[in-house]
Amino acid sequence: MMKPFCVIPFVRAFVLSDGRYRNCCATDPEIISESTNFVHWWSQDQRLEDFRKELATENFPAACQSCRIQELSGESFRTNSNRLNPTINPVYPREWSINFGNTCNLSCWTCNEQFSSTIEAHKRTLTILPVGYQNPNAEFERLWPALRDNILKSYDYHDDVTISILGGEPTYNPMVIEFLEWLLDNGYSKRTKLEITTNGTKNKKLMRGLDKNDWKYIYVAISIDAVGERAEWIRYGSRWEDVNSSVDYYITHANYVELHCTLSVLNIWDLPDVAGYADSKNINMVVIPVQQPDYMSLMSWDGNDFDLNPVRYQDLQQYVGLIGTNPVPGSAQRLKDYIAQFATIRKPQPNYI
């Protein structure tokens, strides 16, 4: 039996685009702070403390199934974090994961308006934004000075600090570029392990600041869910030529690059091709099965059977085994209905649902 202990809630703070905090980016459901008071969240919120205690038991928490699934064939966010943090100092975080608003140039089907300004614009045009939706950028910008001070305080407690930059799309966001250049200019970069999760379409905006000689360590996760034209539809608005070029660029300028494949019913067919592409670049592939929205989840699928035989990579068979294991009635139709809403804005879907 795999024991679930995880250092993440003891060492890493996760900042949402609205300035609140969550327990982890991989849990479902998440525990989200009720305010933007970081000190209270880190040291006094009983829900976070209970989550930490739950990770010391014998069984994986129900919310941590994404890591459990990944560990059936390789490393997860949990095991990687445990390996990199043999000791913990829970007094103050050593690592930060920061969602810098929703500024993004793509409208990926598995994403939503909280993380993509392009999806927000599409839904606004179609008048299908959730009731009460508020763009997170203004609030994040208002809270950023205090958050920035909280982040910099970590250097008082630790010899090195990990800063994981999320989006939106980090390389498309001027606030991200400005922050990285400030760290460079003020002597923090050599004590900073920089993590960037990117869609691989805008790498040249980071060219001044992104070089492994200037930072303690640079890790880049490139989100690729398919190859060629299929990639351009699933991560809608991308150009495969740009993504392929970015992969080569980051391999040269970063210490470590890996491919992250967000796996849903939309791209289960493409998984062998993505694995083959990762192999061709000699980089690792991490498969992250979608849990939300449920109508894109393999486990929730209640539609037609998938024909993936023969699968070219035997270790991918486990993901085929997830299909329909916990079917949600109507999920297949809801997926089709969701995609159909964008028919006047986006190109028609390929015929593979």
BARO-254884 format. One record per residue (C-alpha): residue in three letters; residue number from 1; x, y, z. Coordinates in Angstrom, 1 decimal. Example, Ala and Ser with C-alpha at 12.3 -4.5 7.8 and 13.67 -1.06 7.14 Angstrom:
<pts>
<pt code="ALA" pos="1" X="12.3" Y="-4.5" Z="7.8"/>
<pt code="SER" pos="2" X="13.7" Y="-1.1" Z="7.1"/>
</pts>
This chain:
<pts>
<pt code="MET" pos="1" X="0.0" Y="0.0" Z="0.0"/>
<pt code="MET" pos="2" X="1.3" Y="3.5" Z="-0.9"/>
<pt code="LYS" pos="3" X="1.5" Y="5.8" Z="2.1"/>
<pt code="PRO" pos="4" X="0.3" Y="9.3" Z="1.2"/>
<pt code="PHE" pos="5" X="2.7" Y="11.5" Z="3.3"/>
<pt code="CYS" pos="6" X="3.4" Y="14.6" Z="1.3"/>
<pt code="VAL" pos="7" X="5.6" Y="17.6" Z="2.2"/>
<pt code="ILE" pos="8" X="3.7" Y="20.0" Z="-0.1"/>
<pt code="PRO" pos="9" X="1.3" Y="21.6" Z="2.5"/>
<pt code="PHE" pos="10" X="4.3" Y="22.0" Z="4.9"/>
<pt code="VAL" pos="11" X="6.6" Y="23.7" Z="2.4"/>
<pt code="ARG" pos="12" X="4.6" Y="25.3" Z="-0.4"/>
<pt code="ALA" pos="13" X="2.1" Y="28.1" Z="-0.5"/>
<pt code="PHE" pos="14" X="-0.4" Y="28.2" Z="-3.4"/>
<pt code="VAL" pos="15" X="-1.7" Y="31.6" Z="-4.4"/>
<pt code="LEU" pos="16" X="-4.9" Y="31.9" Z="-6.5"/>
<pt code="SER" pos="17" X="-5.4" Y="34.7" Z="-9.0"/>
<pt code="ASP" pos="18" X="-7.8" Y="36.4" Z="-6.6"/>
<pt code="GLY" pos="19" X="-5.2" Y="36.4" Z="-3.8"/>
<pt code="ARG" pos="20" X="-6.6" Y="33.6" Z="-1.7"/>
<pt code="TYR" pos="21" X="-4.7" Y="30.4" Z="-0.9"/>
<pt code="ARG" pos="22" X="-5.3" Y="26.7" Z="-1.6"/>
<pt code="ASN" pos="23" X="-3.9" Y="23.6" Z="-0.1"/>
<pt code="CYS" pos="24" X="-2.5" Y="22.1" Z="-3.3"/>
<pt code="CYS" pos="25" X="-2.9" Y="22.5" Z="-7.1"/>
<pt code="ALA" pos="26" X="-3.5" Y="18.7" Z="-7.5"/>
<pt code="THR" pos="27" X="-6.3" Y="18.0" Z="-5.0"/>
<pt code="ASP" pos="28" X="-9.9" Y="17.7" Z="-5.9"/>
<pt code="PRO" pos="29" X="-11.8" Y="19.3" Z="-4.2"/>
<pt code="GLU" pos="30" X="-9.4" Y="22.0" Z="-3.1"/>
<pt code="ILE" pos="31" X="-9.4" Y="23.7" Z="0.3"/>
<pt code="ILE" pos="32" X="-9.4" Y="27.4" Z="-0.3"/>
<pt code="SER" pos="33" X="-8.8" Y="30.2" Z="2.2"/>
<pt code="GLU" pos="34" X="-11.6" Y="32.4" Z="3.2"/>
<pt code="SER" pos="35" X="-9.4" Y="35.6" Z="3.0"/>
<pt code="THR" pos="36" X="-6.2" Y="36.8" Z="1.6"/>
<pt code="ASN" pos="37" X="-4.5" Y="36.8" Z="5.0"/>
<pt code="PHE" pos="38" X="-1.5" Y="34.6" Z="4.4"/>
<pt code="VAL" pos="39" X="-0.2" Y="34.3" Z="8.0"/>
<pt code="HIS" pos="40" X="-3.6" Y="33.0" Z="9.2"/>
<pt code="TRP" pos="41" X="-3.9" Y="30.5" Z="6.3"/>
<pt code="TRP" pos="42" X="-0.4" Y="29.1" Z="6.8"/>
<pt code="SER" pos="43" X="-0.4" Y="28.8" Z="10.6"/>
<pt code="GLN" pos="44" X="-3.9" Y="29.0" Z="11.9"/>
<pt code="ASP" pos="45" X="-6.5" Y="27.7" Z="9.4"/>
<pt code="GLN" pos="46" X="-7.8" Y="24.4" Z="10.9"/>
<pt code="ARG" pos="47" X="-8.8" Y="23.0" Z="7.6"/>
<pt code="LEU" pos="48" X="-5.2" Y="23.2" Z="6.3"/>
<pt code="GLU" pos="49" X="-4.0" Y="21.7" Z="9.6"/>
<pt code="ASP" pos="50" X="-6.5" Y="18.8" Z="9.3"/>
<pt code="PHE" pos="51" X="-5.3" Y="18.2" Z="5.7"/>
<pt code="ARG" pos="52" X="-1.7" Y="18.0" Z="6.9"/>
<pt code="LYS" pos="53" X="-2.7" Y="15.4" Z="9.5"/>
<pt code="GLU" pos="54" X="-4.7" Y="13.4" Z="6.9"/>
<pt code="LEU" pos="55" X="-1.5" Y="13.0" Z="4.9"/>
<pt code="ALA" pos="56" X="0.1" Y="11.1" Z="7.9"/>
<pt code="THR" pos="57" X="-2.4" Y="8.3" Z="7.7"/>
<pt code="GLU" pos="58" X="-2.2" Y="5.0" Z="5.9"/>
<pt code="ASN" pos="59" X="-4.5" Y="5.8" Z="3.0"/>
<pt code="PHE" pos="60" X="-4.5" Y="8.4" Z="0.3"/>
<pt code="PRO" pos="61" X="-7.0" Y="11.2" Z="1.0"/>
<pt code="ALA" pos="62" X="-9.9" Y="11.1" Z="-1.4"/>
<pt code="ALA" pos="63" X="-8.8" Y="14.5" Z="-2.7"/>
<pt code="CYS" pos="64" X="-5.4" Y="13.2" Z="-3.7"/>
<pt code="GLN" pos="65" X="-6.4" Y="10.6" Z="-6.3"/>
<pt code="SER" pos="66" X="-4.6" Y="12.5" Z="-9.1"/>
<pt code="CYS" pos="67" X="-1.2" Y="11.8" Z="-7.5"/>
<pt code="ARG" pos="68" X="-2.2" Y="8.3" Z="-6.7"/>
<pt code="ILE" pos="69" X="-3.0" Y="7.6" Z="-10.4"/>
<pt code="GLN" pos="70" X="0.2" Y="9.2" Z="-11.6"/>
<pt code="GLU" pos="71" X="2.2" Y="7.0" Z="-9.2"/>
<pt code="LEU" pos="72" X="0.9" Y="3.8" Z="-10.7"/>
<pt code="SER" pos="73" X="3.4" Y="4.3" Z="-13.5"/>
<pt code="GLY" pos="74" X="5.9" Y="7.0" Z="-12.4"/>
<pt code="GLU" pos="75" X="6.4" Y="10.1" Z="-10.3"/>
<pt code="SER" pos="76" X="3.8" Y="12.5" Z="-9.1"/>
<pt code="PHE" pos="77" X="3.9" Y="16.0" Z="-7.8"/>
<pt code="ARG" pos="78" X="3.9" Y="14.5" Z="-4.3"/>
<pt code="THR" pos="79" X="6.8" Y="12.1" Z="-4.8"/>
<pt code="ASN" pos="80" X="8.8" Y="14.7" Z="-6.6"/>
<pt code="SER" pos="81" X="8.3" Y="17.2" Z="-3.8"/>
<pt code="ASN" pos="82" X="9.1" Y="14.6" Z="-1.2"/>
<pt code="ARG" pos="83" X="12.4" Y="13.8" Z="-2.9"/>
<pt code="LEU" pos="84" X="13.4" Y="17.5" Z="-3.2"/>
<pt code="ASN" pos="85" X="12.5" Y="18.3" Z="0.4"/>
<pt code="PRO" pos="86" X="14.1" Y="15.6" Z="2.7"/>
<pt code="THR" pos="87" X="13.6" Y="17.9" Z="5.7"/>
<pt code="ILE" pos="88" X="10.9" Y="20.5" Z="6.3"/>
<pt code="ASN" pos="89" X="10.7" Y="23.8" Z="8.1"/>
<pt code="PRO" pos="90" X="6.9" Y="24.5" Z="8.4"/>
<pt code="VAL" pos="91" X="7.4" Y="27.9" Z="10.0"/>
<pt code="TYR" pos="92" X="7.4" Y="29.6" Z="6.7"/>
<pt code="PRO" pos="93" X="7.1" Y="28.3" Z="3.1"/>
<pt code="ARG" pos="94" X="10.1" Y="27.6" Z="1.1"/>
<pt code="GLU" pos="95" X="8.1" Y="27.3" Z="-2.1"/>
<pt code="TRP" pos="96" X="5.5" Y="29.4" Z="-3.8"/>
<pt code="SER" pos="97" X="3.1" Y="28.5" Z="-6.6"/>
<pt code="ILE" pos="98" X="1.5" Y="31.7" Z="-7.9"/>
<pt code="ASN" pos="99" X="-1.4" Y="32.2" Z="-10.3"/>
<pt code="PHE" pos="100" X="-0.7" Y="35.6" Z="-11.9"/>
<pt code="GLY" pos="101" X="-4.2" Y="36.4" Z="-12.9"/>
<pt code="ASN" pos="102" X="-5.9" Y="35.0" Z="-16.0"/>
<pt code="THR" pos="103" X="-3.9" Y="36.7" Z="-18.7"/>
<pt code="CYS" pos="104" X="-3.5" Y="34.1" Z="-21.5"/>
<pt code="ASN" pos="105" X="-3.4" Y="33.9" Z="-25.3"/>
<pt code="LEU" pos="106" X="-5.1" Y="30.5" Z="-25.6"/>
<pt code="SER" pos="107" X="-8.5" Y="29.0" Z="-25.0"/>
<pt code="CYS" pos="108" X="-7.8" Y="25.4" Z="-24.1"/>
<pt code="TRP" pos="109" X="-10.9" Y="23.3" Z="-23.9"/>
<pt code="THR" pos="110" X="-10.0" Y="21.9" Z="-20.5"/>
<pt code="CYS" pos="111" X="-9.5" Y="25.3" Z="-19.0"/>
<pt code="ASN" pos="112" X="-11.9" Y="28.1" Z="-17.9"/>
<pt code="GLU" pos="113" X="-12.2" Y="31.9" Z="-17.5"/>
<pt code="GLN" pos="114" X="-10.5" Y="31.9" Z="-14.2"/>
<pt code="PHE" pos="115" X="-7.2" Y="31.0" Z="-15.9"/>
<pt code="SER" pos="116" X="-7.6" Y="32.4" Z="-19.4"/>
<pt code="SER" pos="117" X="-8.6" Y="35.9" Z="-20.5"/>
<pt code="THR" pos="118" X="-9.2" Y="34.5" Z="-24.0"/>
<pt code="ILE" pos="119" X="-11.8" Y="32.1" Z="-22.7"/>
<pt code="GLU" pos="120" X="-13.3" Y="34.9" Z="-20.7"/>
<pt code="ALA" pos="121" X="-13.5" Y="37.0" Z="-23.9"/>
<pt code="HIS" pos="122" X="-15.2" Y="34.2" Z="-25.8"/>
<pt code="LYS" pos="123" X="-17.7" Y="33.5" Z="-23.1"/>
<pt code="ARG" pos="124" X="-18.4" Y="37.2" Z="-22.7"/>
<pt code="THR" pos="125" X="-19.2" Y="37.4" Z="-26.4"/>
<pt code="LEU" pos="126" X="-21.5" Y="34.4" Z="-26.2"/>
<pt code="THR" pos="127" X="-23.0" Y="35.7" Z="-22.9"/>
<pt code="ILE" pos="128" X="-22.3" Y="32.4" Z="-21.1"/>
<pt code="LEU" pos="129" X="-20.0" Y="33.6" Z="-18.3"/>
<pt code="PRO" pos="130" X="-21.0" Y="32.3" Z="-14.9"/>
<pt code="VAL" pos="131" X="-23.4" Y="34.6" Z="-13.0"/>
<pt code="GLY" pos="132" X="-21.4" Y="37.0" Z="-10.8"/>
<pt code="TYR" pos="133" X="-18.1" Y="36.3" Z="-12.5"/>
<pt code="GLN" pos="134" X="-15.4" Y="38.9" Z="-11.9"/>
<pt code="ASN" pos="135" X="-12.1" Y="39.2" Z="-13.8"/>
<pt code="PRO" pos="136" X="-9.3" Y="38.2" Z="-11.3"/>
<pt code="ASN" pos="137" X="-6.6" Y="40.5" Z="-12.7"/>
<pt code="ALA" pos="138" X="-7.6" Y="43.8" Z="-10.9"/>
<pt code="GLU" pos="139" X="-7.8" Y="42.1" Z="-7.5"/>
<pt code="PHE" pos="140" X="-4.5" Y="40.3" Z="-8.0"/>
<pt code="GLU" pos="141" X="-2.8" Y="43.5" Z="-9.0"/>
<pt code="ARG" pos="142" X="-4.2" Y="45.2" Z="-5.9"/>
<pt code="LEU" pos="143" X="-2.9" Y="42.4" Z="-3.7"/>
<pt code="TRP" pos="144" X="0.4" Y="41.9" Z="-5.5"/>
<pt code="PRO" pos="145" X="2.6" Y="44.3" Z="-3.4"/>
<pt code="ALA" pos="146" X="1.7" Y="42.6" Z="-0.1"/>
<pt code="LEU" pos="147" X="2.0" Y="39.1" Z="-1.7"/>
<pt code="ARG" pos="148" X="5.3" Y="40.1" Z="-3.2"/>
<pt code="ASP" pos="149" X="6.6" Y="41.0" Z="0.3"/>
<pt code="ASN" pos="150" X="5.4" Y="37.7" Z="1.7"/>
<pt code="ILE" pos="151" X="7.3" Y="35.9" Z="-1.0"/>
<pt code="LEU" pos="152" X="10.5" Y="37.8" Z="-0.5"/>
<pt code="LYS" pos="153" X="10.3" Y="37.1" Z="3.3"/>
<pt code="SER" pos="154" X="11.0" Y="33.4" Z="2.5"/>
<pt code="TYR" pos="155" X="14.6" Y="34.4" Z="1.7"/>
<pt code="ASP" pos="156" X="15.0" Y="35.3" Z="5.3"/>
<pt code="TYR" pos="157" X="14.1" Y="31.7" Z="6.4"/>
<pt code="HIS" pos="158" X="15.7" Y="29.7" Z="3.6"/>
<pt code="ASP" pos="159" X="18.9" Y="29.6" Z="1.7"/>
<pt code="ASP" pos="160" X="17.0" Y="29.0" Z="-1.5"/>
<pt code="VAL" pos="161" X="13.4" Y="29.6" Z="-2.5"/>
<pt code="THR" pos="162" X="11.3" Y="27.9" Z="-5.2"/>
<pt code="ILE" pos="163" X="9.0" Y="30.2" Z="-7.1"/>
<pt code="SER" pos="164" X="6.6" Y="28.4" Z="-9.4"/>
<pt code="ILE" pos="165" X="4.9" Y="30.7" Z="-11.9"/>
<pt code="LEU" pos="166" X="1.5" Y="29.7" Z="-13.3"/>
<pt code="GLY" pos="167" X="-1.1" Y="31.6" Z="-15.2"/>
<pt code="GLY" pos="168" X="-2.9" Y="32.3" Z="-17.3"/>
<pt code="GLU" pos="169" X="0.2" Y="32.1" Z="-19.5"/>
<pt code="PRO" pos="170" X="3.3" Y="33.4" Z="-17.6"/>
<pt code="THR" pos="171" X="5.3" Y="34.3" Z="-20.6"/>
<pt code="TYR" pos="172" X="2.4" Y="36.4" Z="-21.9"/>
<pt code="ASN" pos="173" X="2.1" Y="38.4" Z="-18.7"/>
<pt code="PRO" pos="174" X="4.1" Y="41.7" Z="-18.2"/>
<pt code="MET" pos="175" X="3.8" Y="41.4" Z="-14.4"/>
<pt code="VAL" pos="176" X="5.7" Y="38.1" Z="-14.5"/>
<pt code="ILE" pos="177" X="8.4" Y="39.5" Z="-16.7"/>
<pt code="GLU" pos="178" X="8.8" Y="42.5" Z="-14.4"/>
<pt code="PHE" pos="179" X="9.0" Y="40.3" Z="-11.3"/>
<pt code="LEU" pos="180" X="11.6" Y="38.0" Z="-12.8"/>
<pt code="GLU" pos="181" X="13.8" Y="40.9" Z="-14.0"/>
<pt code="TRP" pos="182" X="13.5" Y="42.5" Z="-10.5"/>
<pt code="LEU" pos="183" X="14.8" Y="39.2" Z="-8.9"/>
<pt code="LEU" pos="184" X="17.7" Y="39.2" Z="-11.4"/>
<pt code="ASP" pos="185" X="18.6" Y="42.9" Z="-10.9"/>
<pt code="ASN" pos="186" X="18.5" Y="42.6" Z="-7.1"/>
<pt code="GLY" pos="187" X="20.6" Y="39.5" Z="-6.5"/>
<pt code="TYR" pos="188" X="17.8" Y="37.0" Z="-5.7"/>
<pt code="SER" pos="189" X="18.0" Y="34.9" Z="-8.9"/>
<pt code="LYS" pos="190" X="21.0" Y="32.8" Z="-7.7"/>
<pt code="ARG" pos="191" X="19.0" Y="31.8" Z="-4.6"/>
<pt code="THR" pos="192" X="15.9" Y="31.1" Z="-6.7"/>
<pt code="LYS" pos="193" X="14.7" Y="27.8" Z="-8.1"/>
<pt code="LEU" pos="194" X="12.4" Y="29.0" Z="-10.9"/>
<pt code="GLU" pos="195" X="9.6" Y="26.8" Z="-12.1"/>
<pt code="ILE" pos="196" X="7.5" Y="27.9" Z="-15.1"/>
<pt code="THR" pos="197" X="4.5" Y="26.1" Z="-16.5"/>
<pt code="THR" pos="198" X="3.9" Y="27.4" Z="-20.0"/>
<pt code="ASN" pos="199" X="1.9" Y="26.6" Z="-23.1"/>
<pt code="GLY" pos="200" X="5.0" Y="27.1" Z="-25.2"/>
<pt code="THR" pos="201" X="3.8" Y="29.8" Z="-27.5"/>
<pt code="LYS" pos="202" X="5.5" Y="33.0" Z="-26.3"/>
<pt code="ASN" pos="203" X="9.0" Y="32.0" Z="-25.1"/>
<pt code="LYS" pos="204" X="10.8" Y="35.0" Z="-26.6"/>
<pt code="LYS" pos="205" X="9.3" Y="37.4" Z="-24.0"/>
<pt code="LEU" pos="206" X="11.4" Y="35.6" Z="-21.4"/>
<pt code="MET" pos="207" X="14.7" Y="35.5" Z="-23.3"/>
<pt code="ARG" pos="208" X="16.4" Y="38.2" Z="-21.3"/>
<pt code="GLY" pos="209" X="15.8" Y="36.6" Z="-17.9"/>
<pt code="LEU" pos="210" X="15.6" Y="32.9" Z="-18.7"/>
<pt code="ASP" pos="211" X="19.0" Y="31.4" Z="-18.7"/>
<pt code="LYS" pos="212" X="20.2" Y="28.6" Z="-16.4"/>
<pt code="ASN" pos="213" X="23.5" Y="30.5" Z="-15.8"/>
<pt code="ASP" pos="214" X="21.6" Y="33.3" Z="-14.0"/>
<pt code="TRP" pos="215" X="19.4" Y="31.3" Z="-11.7"/>
<pt code="LYS" pos="216" X="20.0" Y="28.6" Z="-9.1"/>
<pt code="TYR" pos="217" X="17.9" Y="26.2" Z="-11.2"/>
<pt code="ILE" pos="218" X="15.3" Y="26.5" Z="-13.9"/>
<pt code="TYR" pos="219" X="12.6" Y="23.9" Z="-14.4"/>
<pt code="VAL" pos="220" X="10.1" Y="24.3" Z="-17.3"/>
<pt code="ALA" pos="221" X="6.9" Y="22.3" Z="-17.8"/>
<pt code="ILE" pos="222" X="5.5" Y="22.6" Z="-21.3"/>
<pt code="SER" pos="223" X="1.8" Y="21.8" Z="-21.7"/>
<pt code="ILE" pos="224" X="1.3" Y="19.6" Z="-24.7"/>
<pt code="ASP" pos="225" X="-1.9" Y="17.6" Z="-25.1"/>
<pt code="ALA" pos="226" X="-1.5" Y="16.5" Z="-28.8"/>
<pt code="VAL" pos="227" X="0.7" Y="16.9" Z="-31.8"/>
<pt code="GLY" pos="228" X="0.4" Y="19.0" Z="-34.9"/>
<pt code="GLU" pos="229" X="-3.1" Y="20.1" Z="-35.9"/>
<pt code="ARG" pos="230" X="-4.7" Y="18.2" Z="-33.1"/>
<pt code="ALA" pos="231" X="-2.6" Y="20.2" Z="-30.6"/>
<pt code="GLU" pos="232" X="-3.8" Y="23.4" Z="-32.2"/>
<pt code="TRP" pos="233" X="-7.4" Y="22.5" Z="-31.7"/>
<pt code="ILE" pos="234" X="-7.2" Y="21.1" Z="-28.2"/>
<pt code="ARG" pos="235" X="-5.0" Y="24.0" Z="-26.9"/>
<pt code="TYR" pos="236" X="-7.0" Y="26.4" Z="-29.1"/>
<pt code="GLY" pos="237" X="-5.2" Y="29.3" Z="-30.6"/>
<pt code="SER" pos="238" X="-1.7" Y="27.7" Z="-30.5"/>
<pt code="ARG" pos="239" X="0.6" Y="27.1" Z="-33.5"/>
<pt code="TRP" pos="240" X="2.4" Y="23.8" Z="-33.4"/>
<pt code="GLU" pos="241" X="5.4" Y="25.3" Z="-35.1"/>
<pt code="ASP" pos="242" X="5.8" Y="27.8" Z="-32.2"/>
<pt code="VAL" pos="243" X="5.4" Y="25.1" Z="-29.6"/>
<pt code="ASN" pos="244" X="7.9" Y="22.8" Z="-31.2"/>
<pt code="SER" pos="245" X="10.4" Y="25.8" Z="-31.4"/>
<pt code="SER" pos="246" X="9.8" Y="26.6" Z="-27.7"/>
<pt code="VAL" pos="247" X="10.6" Y="23.0" Z="-26.7"/>
<pt code="ASP" pos="248" X="14.0" Y="23.3" Z="-28.3"/>
<pt code="TYR" pos="249" X="14.5" Y="26.8" Z="-26.8"/>
<pt code="TYR" pos="250" X="13.7" Y="25.7" Z="-23.3"/>
<pt code="ILE" pos="251" X="15.9" Y="22.5" Z="-23.6"/>
<pt code="THR" pos="252" X="18.8" Y="24.9" Z="-24.3"/>
<pt code="HIS" pos="253" X="18.1" Y="27.5" Z="-21.6"/>
<pt code="ALA" pos="254" X="16.7" Y="25.6" Z="-18.7"/>
<pt code="ASN" pos="255" X="18.2" Y="22.9" Z="-16.4"/>
<pt code="TYR" pos="256" X="15.3" Y="20.6" Z="-16.8"/>
<pt code="VAL" pos="257" X="12.4" Y="20.4" Z="-19.2"/>
<pt code="GLU" pos="258" X="9.4" Y="18.0" Z="-19.1"/>
<pt code="LEU" pos="259" X="6.2" Y="17.7" Z="-21.0"/>
<pt code="HIS" pos="260" X="2.9" Y="17.9" Z="-19.2"/>
<pt code="CYS" pos="261" X="-0.1" Y="16.2" Z="-20.9"/>
<pt code="THR" pos="262" X="-3.5" Y="17.2" Z="-19.5"/>
<pt code="LEU" pos="263" X="-5.4" Y="14.0" Z="-20.2"/>
<pt code="SER" pos="264" X="-9.1" Y="14.1" Z="-21.0"/>
<pt code="VAL" pos="265" X="-11.6" Y="12.4" Z="-23.2"/>
<pt code="LEU" pos="266" X="-10.6" Y="14.9" Z="-25.9"/>
<pt code="ASN" pos="267" X="-7.1" Y="13.7" Z="-26.3"/>
<pt code="ILE" pos="268" X="-6.9" Y="10.1" Z="-25.0"/>
<pt code="TRP" pos="269" X="-6.4" Y="9.1" Z="-28.7"/>
<pt code="ASP" pos="270" X="-3.4" Y="11.4" Z="-28.9"/>
<pt code="LEU" pos="271" X="-1.5" Y="10.1" Z="-25.9"/>
<pt code="PRO" pos="272" X="0.7" Y="7.7" Z="-27.8"/>
<pt code="ASP" pos="273" X="1.7" Y="10.5" Z="-30.2"/>
<pt code="VAL" pos="274" X="2.5" Y="12.8" Z="-27.3"/>
<pt code="ALA" pos="275" X="4.6" Y="10.1" Z="-25.7"/>
<pt code="GLY" pos="276" X="6.4" Y="9.6" Z="-29.0"/>
<pt code="TYR" pos="277" X="7.1" Y="13.3" Z="-29.3"/>
<pt code="ALA" pos="278" X="8.5" Y="13.5" Z="-25.8"/>
<pt code="ASP" pos="279" X="10.8" Y="10.5" Z="-26.6"/>
<pt code="SER" pos="280" X="12.0" Y="12.3" Z="-29.8"/>
<pt code="LYS" pos="281" X="13.1" Y="15.3" Z="-27.7"/>
<pt code="ASN" pos="282" X="14.5" Y="13.0" Z="-24.9"/>
<pt code="ILE" pos="283" X="12.4" Y="14.7" Z="-22.3"/>
<pt code="ASN" pos="284" X="10.1" Y="13.2" Z="-19.6"/>
<pt code="MET" pos="285" X="6.3" Y="13.1" Z="-20.0"/>
<pt code="VAL" pos="286" X="4.0" Y="13.6" Z="-17.0"/>
<pt code="VAL" pos="287" X="0.3" Y="12.6" Z="-17.6"/>
<pt code="ILE" pos="288" X="-2.2" Y="14.6" Z="-15.5"/>
<pt code="PRO" pos="289" X="-5.7" Y="13.1" Z="-15.8"/>
<pt code="VAL" pos="290" X="-8.4" Y="15.7" Z="-15.6"/>
<pt code="GLN" pos="291" X="-11.0" Y="15.4" Z="-12.8"/>
<pt code="GLN" pos="292" X="-12.9" Y="18.7" Z="-13.5"/>
<pt code="PRO" pos="293" X="-15.0" Y="19.5" Z="-15.3"/>
<pt code="ASP" pos="294" X="-16.4" Y="16.0" Z="-14.9"/>
<pt code="TYR" pos="295" X="-17.7" Y="15.8" Z="-18.4"/>
<pt code="MET" pos="296" X="-14.1" Y="15.8" Z="-19.7"/>
<pt code="SER" pos="297" X="-12.8" Y="13.3" Z="-17.2"/>
<pt code="LEU" pos="298" X="-12.0" Y="9.8" Z="-18.4"/>
<pt code="MET" pos="299" X="-13.4" Y="8.3" Z="-15.2"/>
<pt code="SER" pos="300" X="-16.7" Y="10.1" Z="-15.6"/>
<pt code="TRP" pos="301" X="-17.2" Y="9.2" Z="-19.3"/>
<pt code="ASP" pos="302" X="-20.5" Y="7.6" Z="-20.2"/>
<pt code="GLY" pos="303" X="-20.3" Y="7.7" Z="-23.9"/>
<pt code="ASN" pos="304" X="-19.0" Y="5.4" Z="-26.7"/>
<pt code="ASP" pos="305" X="-16.1" Y="3.0" Z="-26.2"/>
<pt code="PHE" pos="306" X="-12.6" Y="4.1" Z="-27.1"/>
<pt code="ASP" pos="307" X="-10.6" Y="2.0" Z="-29.6"/>
<pt code="LEU" pos="308" X="-6.9" Y="2.5" Z="-28.8"/>
<pt code="ASN" pos="309" X="-5.6" Y="-0.9" Z="-29.9"/>
<pt code="PRO" pos="310" X="-2.9" Y="-1.3" Z="-30.6"/>
<pt code="VAL" pos="311" X="-1.5" Y="1.2" Z="-28.1"/>
<pt code="ARG" pos="312" X="2.2" Y="1.8" Z="-29.1"/>
<pt code="TYR" pos="313" X="3.3" Y="2.3" Z="-25.5"/>
<pt code="GLN" pos="314" X="2.2" Y="-0.4" Z="-23.1"/>
<pt code="ASP" pos="315" X="2.6" Y="1.8" Z="-20.0"/>
<pt code="LEU" pos="316" X="-0.2" Y="4.0" Z="-21.3"/>
<pt code="GLN" pos="317" X="-2.7" Y="1.1" Z="-21.0"/>
<pt code="GLN" pos="318" X="-3.4" Y="2.1" Z="-17.4"/>
<pt code="TYR" pos="319" X="-5.0" Y="5.4" Z="-18.6"/>
<pt code="VAL" pos="320" X="-7.3" Y="3.4" Z="-21.0"/>
<pt code="GLY" pos="321" X="-8.4" Y="1.5" Z="-17.9"/>
<pt code="LEU" pos="322" X="-9.7" Y="4.7" Z="-16.3"/>
<pt code="ILE" pos="323" X="-12.3" Y="5.2" Z="-19.0"/>
<pt code="GLY" pos="324" X="-15.8" Y="5.0" Z="-17.6"/>
<pt code="THR" pos="325" X="-14.7" Y="3.7" Z="-14.1"/>
<pt code="ASN" pos="326" X="-17.1" Y="6.1" Z="-12.4"/>
<pt code="PRO" pos="327" X="-19.5" Y="7.2" Z="-15.1"/>
<pt code="VAL" pos="328" X="-21.6" Y="10.3" Z="-14.6"/>
<pt code="PRO" pos="329" X="-24.9" Y="10.1" Z="-16.5"/>
<pt code="GLY" pos="330" X="-25.1" Y="12.6" Z="-19.4"/>
<pt code="SER" pos="331" X="-21.4" Y="13.6" Z="-19.3"/>
<pt code="ALA" pos="332" X="-20.8" Y="12.7" Z="-23.0"/>
<pt code="GLN" pos="333" X="-23.7" Y="14.9" Z="-24.1"/>
<pt code="ARG" pos="334" X="-22.7" Y="17.7" Z="-21.8"/>
<pt code="LEU" pos="335" X="-19.3" Y="17.7" Z="-23.4"/>
<pt code="LYS" pos="336" X="-20.8" Y="17.9" Z="-26.9"/>
<pt code="ASP" pos="337" X="-23.1" Y="20.7" Z="-25.8"/>
<pt code="TYR" pos="338" X="-20.3" Y="22.7" Z="-24.2"/>
<pt code="ILE" pos="339" X="-18.2" Y="22.5" Z="-27.4"/>
<pt code="ALA" pos="340" X="-21.2" Y="23.4" Z="-29.6"/>
<pt code="GLN" pos="341" X="-21.6" Y="26.7" Z="-27.7"/>
<pt code="PHE" pos="342" X="-18.4" Y="28.0" Z="-29.3"/>
<pt code="ALA" pos="343" X="-19.3" Y="27.1" Z="-32.9"/>
<pt code="THR" pos="344" X="-19.5" Y="30.7" Z="-34.0"/>
<pt code="ILE" pos="345" X="-16.1" Y="31.6" Z="-32.5"/>
<pt code="ARG" pos="346" X="-13.9" Y="28.5" Z="-32.8"/>
<pt code="LYS" pos="347" X="-13.3" Y="26.1" Z="-35.6"/>
<pt code="PRO" pos="348" X="-15.4" Y="23.0" Z="-35.7"/>
<pt code="GLN" pos="349" X="-14.3" Y="20.1" Z="-33.6"/>
<pt code="PRO" pos="350" X="-12.6" Y="17.1" Z="-35.3"/>
<pt code="ASN" pos="351" X="-14.9" Y="14.1" Z="-35.4"/>
<pt code="TYR" pos="352" X="-13.5" Y="12.2" Z="-32.6"/>
<pt code="ILE" pos="353" X="-15.9" Y="12.5" Z="-29.7"/>
</pts>
